[in-house]
Amino acid sequence: MTPKTRIYLPGTYATGENLELSEEAFGHVVRVLRLIQGDAISVFNGDGFDYLARLTEVAKKRARIEIVDKSEVANESPLDLHLGQVISRGDRMDFTLQKSVELGVRSITPLFSERCGVKLSGERLQKRVAQWQKIVISACEQSGRAYVPKVNDAIELDTFLAQSTQALKLNLHPRAEHSIMTLPMADLAEQHQSKVRLLIGPEGGLSTEEIDKANTLGYTEVLLGPRVLRTETAALTAITALQCRFGDLQ
């Protein structure tokens, strides 16, 4: 029984259990993919396993599956990477989150900074964060990840900078002394338990005051090269470089 698709199904389940698909999963499996009773699918809930399942009932508005087997998914990067991304306009933020998850980011915090061009608050902000979490889940479905990175509540940059962490803290800056590949570190795993917090500024860059505050609070400035990169390009380039040096990209 070979699965035709892989979807996220929240909840706790085990081999032999029979359960109903969520409304969103039903829409994708039945209405979009047109799968029928007896077809196989793969589901995951974020616990690190893929669950092989079989459609046991397909009705007009609901479907049920039986969990047939489970297998551990061992494709998580050894690098625990937390992305602090100042919110960008339009679909640039969506793109950044989607691709960062494909590259192995473990957690994401959307940020507001002095030059952030996006104004969101209240219910609109909550809906946007929920939408970003859906994008992250979709990226996990596509990339085969069985752990789902969390999109944290959006916060001010000052709050993010002040958070306590044992991670290596990095901030991109075009006049930095070192690149990610030349950071003078003997052993990330020994010094920071393979944890990195990566700060990516807005389209207009961080202000001088914000950069100075990041430096004061232990952030190391790194550069990516001689060219000015868009915020989404900078984020993905930095993540790739970090995964090449400290993670599992080869």
RAFEN-V610999 format. One record per residue. N is the residue number from 1. RES is the residue in three letters. SS is DSSP state (helix for helix, strand for strand, loop for the rest). PSI is psi in whole degrees, 0 to 359 (NA if undefined). BURIAL is b if it has 16 or more other C-alpha atoms within 10 Angstrom, else e. Layout:
BEGIN
n,res,ss,psi,burial
N,RES,SS,PSI,BURIAL
N,RES,SS,PSI,BURIAL
END
This chain:
BEGIN
n,res,ss,psi,burial
1,MET,loop,107,e
2,THR,loop,122,e
3,PRO,loop,141,e
4,LYS,loop,343,e
5,THR,loop,164,b
6,ARG,strand,126,b
7,ILE,strand,157,b
8,TYR,strand,129,b
9,LEU,loop,104,b
10,PRO,loop,157,e
11,GLY,loop,179,e
12,THR,loop,128,e
13,TYR,loop,166,e
14,ALA,loop,166,e
15,THR,loop,134,e
16,GLY,loop,348,e
17,GLU,loop,145,e
18,ASN,strand,126,b
19,LEU,strand,162,e
20,GLU,strand,141,b
21,LEU,loop,146,b
22,SER,loop,164,b
23,GLU,helix,318,e
24,GLU,helix,317,e
25,ALA,helix,320,b
26,PHE,helix,315,b
27,GLY,helix,319,b
28,HIS,helix,314,e
29,VAL,helix,317,b
30,VAL,helix,310,b
31,ARG,helix,322,e
32,VAL,helix,306,e
33,LEU,loop,345,e
34,ARG,loop,36,e
35,LEU,loop,155,b
36,ILE,loop,172,b
37,GLN,loop,133,e
38,GLY,loop,342,e
39,ASP,loop,153,b
40,ALA,strand,143,b
41,ILE,strand,165,b
42,SER,strand,133,b
43,VAL,strand,156,b
44,PHE,strand,155,b
45,ASN,loop,6,b
46,GLY,loop,6,b
47,ASP,loop,5,e
48,GLY,loop,3,b
49,PHE,strand,152,b
50,ASP,strand,138,b
51,TYR,strand,120,b
52,LEU,strand,129,b
53,ALA,strand,160,b
54,ARG,strand,134,b
55,LEU,strand,117,b
56,THR,strand,341,b
57,GLU,strand,130,e
58,VAL,strand,109,b
59,ALA,loop,186,e
60,LYS,loop,323,e
61,LYS,loop,3,e
62,ARG,loop,163,e
63,ALA,strand,151,b
64,ARG,strand,152,b
65,ILE,strand,158,b
66,GLU,strand,129,b
67,ILE,strand,118,b
68,VAL,strand,322,b
69,ASP,strand,167,e
70,LYS,strand,153,b
71,SER,strand,141,e
72,GLU,strand,140,e
73,VAL,loop,119,e
74,ALA,loop,62,e
75,ASN,loop,17,e
76,GLU,loop,140,b
77,SER,loop,145,b
78,PRO,loop,348,e
79,LEU,loop,121,b
80,ASP,strand,96,b
81,LEU,strand,121,b
82,HIS,strand,119,b
83,LEU,strand,120,b
84,GLY,strand,105,b
85,GLN,strand,117,b
86,VAL,strand,133,b
87,ILE,loop,130,b
88,SER,loop,166,b
89,ARG,loop,157,e
90,GLY,loop,223,e
91,ASP,loop,8,e
92,ARG,helix,321,e
93,MET,helix,317,b
94,ASP,helix,313,b
95,PHE,helix,315,e
96,THR,helix,315,b
97,LEU,helix,317,b
98,GLN,helix,309,b
99,LYS,helix,328,b
100,SER,helix,325,b
101,VAL,helix,318,b
102,GLU,helix,328,b
103,LEU,loop,355,b
104,GLY,loop,11,b
105,VAL,loop,140,b
106,ARG,loop,327,b
107,SER,strand,157,b
108,ILE,strand,134,b
109,THR,strand,113,b
110,PRO,strand,141,b
111,LEU,strand,150,b
112,PHE,strand,133,b
113,SER,loop,179,b
114,GLU,loop,320,b
115,ARG,loop,14,e
116,CYS,loop,126,b
117,GLY,loop,7,e
118,VAL,loop,129,e
119,LYS,loop,107,e
120,LEU,loop,143,e
121,SER,loop,167,e
122,GLY,helix,224,e
123,GLU,helix,324,e
124,ARG,helix,319,e
125,LEU,helix,318,e
126,GLN,helix,318,e
127,LYS,helix,322,e
128,ARG,helix,319,e
129,VAL,helix,320,b
130,ALA,helix,321,e
131,GLN,helix,321,e
132,TRP,helix,324,b
133,GLN,helix,323,b
134,LYS,helix,322,e
135,ILE,helix,320,b
136,VAL,helix,316,b
137,ILE,helix,315,b
138,SER,helix,321,b
139,ALA,helix,325,b
140,CYS,helix,318,b
141,GLU,helix,316,b
142,GLN,helix,319,e
143,SER,helix,351,e
144,GLY,loop,8,b
145,ARG,loop,140,b
146,ALA,loop,0,b
147,TYR,loop,139,b
148,VAL,loop,113,b
149,PRO,loop,144,b
150,LYS,strand,134,b
151,VAL,strand,109,b
152,ASN,strand,166,b
153,ASP,strand,143,e
154,ALA,strand,135,b
155,ILE,strand,168,e
156,GLU,strand,149,e
157,LEU,helix,318,b
158,ASP,helix,321,e
159,THR,helix,317,e
160,PHE,helix,315,b
161,LEU,helix,326,b
162,ALA,helix,351,e
163,GLN,loop,141,e
164,SER,loop,135,e
165,THR,loop,152,e
166,GLN,loop,3,e
167,ALA,loop,157,b
168,LEU,strand,127,b
169,LYS,strand,122,b
170,LEU,strand,142,b
171,ASN,strand,128,b
172,LEU,strand,137,b
173,HIS,loop,129,b
174,PRO,loop,344,b
175,ARG,loop,23,e
176,ALA,loop,158,e
177,GLU,loop,327,e
178,HIS,strand,152,b
179,SER,strand,172,b
180,ILE,helix,323,b
181,MET,helix,347,e
182,THR,helix,16,e
183,LEU,loop,132,e
184,PRO,loop,72,e
185,MET,loop,126,e
186,ALA,loop,319,e
187,ASP,loop,102,e
188,LEU,helix,317,b
189,ALA,helix,321,e
190,GLU,helix,321,e
191,GLN,helix,325,e
192,HIS,helix,15,e
193,GLN,loop,37,e
194,SER,loop,33,b
195,LYS,strand,136,b
196,VAL,strand,136,b
197,ARG,strand,119,b
198,LEU,strand,121,b
199,LEU,strand,125,b
200,ILE,strand,123,b
201,GLY,loop,182,b
202,PRO,loop,182,b
203,GLU,loop,328,b
204,GLY,loop,2,e
205,GLY,loop,163,b
206,LEU,loop,151,b
207,SER,loop,164,e
208,THR,helix,320,e
209,GLU,helix,320,e
210,GLU,helix,319,b
211,ILE,helix,316,b
212,ASP,helix,320,e
213,LYS,helix,320,e
214,ALA,helix,317,b
215,ASN,helix,316,b
216,THR,helix,326,e
217,LEU,loop,18,e
218,GLY,loop,12,e
219,TYR,loop,133,b
220,THR,strand,130,b
221,GLU,strand,135,b
222,VAL,strand,154,b
223,LEU,strand,162,b
224,LEU,loop,345,b
225,GLY,loop,186,e
226,PRO,loop,352,e
227,ARG,loop,151,e
228,VAL,loop,125,e
229,LEU,loop,146,e
230,ARG,loop,159,e
231,THR,helix,319,b
232,GLU,helix,326,b
233,THR,helix,319,e
234,ALA,helix,315,b
235,ALA,helix,310,b
236,LEU,helix,326,b
237,THR,helix,317,e
238,ALA,helix,317,b
239,ILE,helix,316,b
240,THR,helix,316,b
241,ALA,helix,318,b
242,LEU,helix,319,b
243,GLN,helix,328,b
244,CYS,helix,322,e
245,ARG,helix,318,b
246,PHE,helix,349,b
247,GLY,loop,225,b
248,ASP,loop,16,b
249,LEU,loop,139,e
250,GLN,loop,NA,e
END
